Amino acid sequence: MKKLTATISVLLVLVMALSAPASAIAIITSDTFSTSAKSADKWVTDRYEPEEFDRSDGKLYLSVGPKGYYKYRSDDKKDKYYALQGKKLPVEMPSSNTWTATVKINIDDNWFSSSDGRRRAEFRVDLVDGDGNTLKNSSPAIALVKGGSGAPVLKYYNPKAQGSWGMANRFVNGDKETEDLTVEEGWHSLLIKANNGVLTYYFDEKKLGNCTLTTKDVYPSYIALNVYNYDRPQMVEWDNVTLYDGSYLIRQLSSEAQDKKDERLESQYEKKRNNWEDKYTEYMFGRNSTDKTVEIDGKTFDTGKWYTQSKLKSTFKISDKDWDKENDELKNILATCPLPVESREKKEMPDSYWDY
């Protein structure tokens, strides 16, 4: 098994569970991606039409594919600008220049697979001034980026330094200490907050960074979701786009709280790995035996057939809170087999199973 080492922190706690509403905070615009959502027809093409923008089971599936490949785009859309494909949702103007935009993204196995190559998904907020005039090159954004065989990382766009994307490989915890950050599999929240011209970026409860704009007169006009088309089909799953009127307070974890969380995650991920091994570790008895069956500890098995570890534990009624003791008991029983015993890992465990 491989243990993935990456540059970003453990992230399983949903921001809703770690947040408290500020005074007068309210939802201005929202889309839960249910089929009955009123905002379903309000989404419009952003830079280039995606292959699919589909709702199913309360989730959004944003796909890119052949229709948006470089060779199929018209000459005026060949620029890389149009390789970022998706849609944007118009939002109502907040009552002040203090607001929070959020979305959830599912970081699935494909983001960690070495065979899936480059990937990029972006969450962006377009800005206007108090009179509704577009602020050019001033759209804050958070991007989840995979460069190839490595793990995904987070980047955020700094509108003040036009064209500049900051690498979010560190975060400040509740003790005001800086820690390394690692991205891990599962659903996570992306947040962009504005307060009197100061933009702050979050990944769950982790503060990625901030920047101060040259003006305090900034309001959201659109929330955009995009996926970069690398000339091959890709899909990203999203949920719960929301714009809040006010500052959505986020409780950052102290070092002690983070350590306790890590301990819980370590135990959960160890159980996850154990279940994987039980499911995909297999044994065969007497591959070349002339006997069709073999008896082990009073149980009969077919020769030349693979049996999963979980099946054998169930057959031998092996059950213990300690998974290592279960395996030791199973090995002791299999050692009594009168025929040769083979074992194999049918499927390699994903690196993400080590990302607690």
C-alpha positions, 0 to 999 in steps of 0.5 A, spaced: 500 500 500 502 506 498 501 512 503 500 519 499 504 525 501 501 531 499 501 539 500 494 540 503 491 538 510 485 533 512 479 536 510 472 532 512 468 537 517 463 540 513 463 548 514 455 548 515 457 544 522 463 548 524 459 555 522 455 560 526 450 565 523 452 572 523 447 577 525 442 579 520 445 574 515 440 571 510 440 567 504 440 571 497 440 566 492 441 559 492 441 552 488 440 546 491 440 542 484 434 539 486 429 538 479 424 543 482 429 548 484 426 555 481 433 557 479 434 551 474 433 555 468 437 561 470 444 558 469 447 561 463 453 559 459 459 562 462 465 562 457 463 556 453 457 551 453 459 544 457 457 538 454 452 536 460 450 541 466 445 535 469 441 535 475 440 528 478 439 526 486 440 533 488 447 534 485 449 537 479 454 533 474 458 538 470 461 534 464 466 537 458 467 532 452 468 532 445 463 538 443 468 543 447 475 539 444 480 544 441 479 542 434 471 542 434 471 549 437 470 555 432 476 559 430 474 565 434 474 560 440 480 556 440 484 560 445 485 557 452 480 562 455 474 557 452 477 551 454 474 553 461 467 550 460 461 551 464 455 556 466 454 562 471 448 563 475 445 571 476 445 573 483 441 578 487 445 584 490 446 584 497 444 589 502 452 591 503 459 590 501 459 584 506 457 577 503 459 570 502 458 565 496 459 558 497 459 551 493 460 544 495 464 540 491 465 532 491 473 530 490 472 523 488 477 517 486 478 520 479 482 526 482 487 522 485 488 516 480 494 516 476 491 514 470 486 520 470 491 526 468 490 533 468 484 536 471 481 543 473 475 545 476 473 552 478 468 556 483 468 564 481 464 570 483 464 576 478 463 582 481 460 589 480 460 596 483 454 599 487 451 602 480 452 595 477 458 596 473 462 590 471 469 590 475 473 587 469 479 582 471 476 582 479 473 576 479 475 572 485 476 564 484 478 558 487 480 552 483 482 545 484 487 543 480 491 536 478 497 536 474 498 529 472 499 523 477 500 527 483 494 529 488 490 535 487 491 542 490 488 548 491 489 555 488 485 562 489 485 568 484 488 574 487 484 580 483 489 585 486 495 582 482 491 581 476 493 574 473 496 571 479 494 565 482 496 563 489 498 556 491 494 554 497 498 549 501 498 552 508 493 555 512 492 558 519 489 554 524 484 557 530 491 558 534 493 563 529 499 558 527 500 556 520 500 548 518 501 544 512 494 543 508 492 536 504 486 535 500 483 529 501 477 525 498 470 526 499 465 532 499 468 539 501 466 546 501 469 552 498 467 559 500 469 566 498 467 572 503 468 579 502 468 584 507 469 592 505 473 590 500 477 584 503 476 578 500 478 571 504 478 564 501 476 558 505 476 550 504 471 548 509 474 551 515 481 552 513 483 559 511 487 559 504 488 566 504 486 573 502 487 580 498 485 587 499 482 590 493 483 597 491 475 599 492 471 597 497 465 598 493 464 590 490 458 586 490 457 579 486 453 579 480 454 572 478 457 565 481 460 561 476 462 553 476 467 551 470 471 545 468 477 545 464 477 541 457 483 537 456 480 534 450 478 528 454 471 527 457 471 529 465 465 530 470 465 534 476 460 533 481 457 539 485 452 541 490 449 547 494 451 554 491 449 559 496 450 567 496 449 569 503 447 577 505 453 578 510 459 574 513 458 567 514 462 566 520 467 560 520 470 557 526 477 555 525 480 549 529 485 550 534 491 545 534 489 541 540 482 540 536 485 539 530 489 533 533 483 530 536 480 530 529 486 527 526 486 521 531 478 520 529 480 520 522 486 516 523 481 510 526 476 511 521 481 511 515 484 505 518 477 501 518 476 503 511 483 500 509 481 494 513 474 493 509 478 494 503 483 489 504 477 484 506 474 485 500 479 485 495 484 480 498 483 473 495 485 466 497 485 459 493 486 452 495 490 447 491 490 450 484 493 444 480 490 439 485 486 433 482 481 433 488 475 438 486 474 440 494 478 441 500 476 441 507 479 446 512 477 446 519 471 442 518 469 447 512 469 444 505 472 449 499 472 448 491 479 447 489 482 452 484 477 458 486 478 464 489 475 466 496 475 473 499 478 474 505 471 477 508 468 470 505 473 466 509 472 470 515 464 469 515 465 462 513 470 460 519 465 465 524 471 470 525 469 476 528 473 480 533 474 488 534 481 487 533 482 486 525 489 484 526 487 479 531 482 476 526 487 476 520 492 472 525 486 467 527 485 466 519 492 465 517 492 460 523 486 456 520 489 456 513 495 454 515 492 447 517 490 446 509 493 440 506 493 443 499 498 449 497 494 456 499 495 462 494 493 469 496 493 475 491 490 483 492 485 483 486 485 491 486 490 496 489 488 500 494 487 508 492 492 512 495 486 516 498 485 511 503 491 514 507 489 521 506 486 522 513 
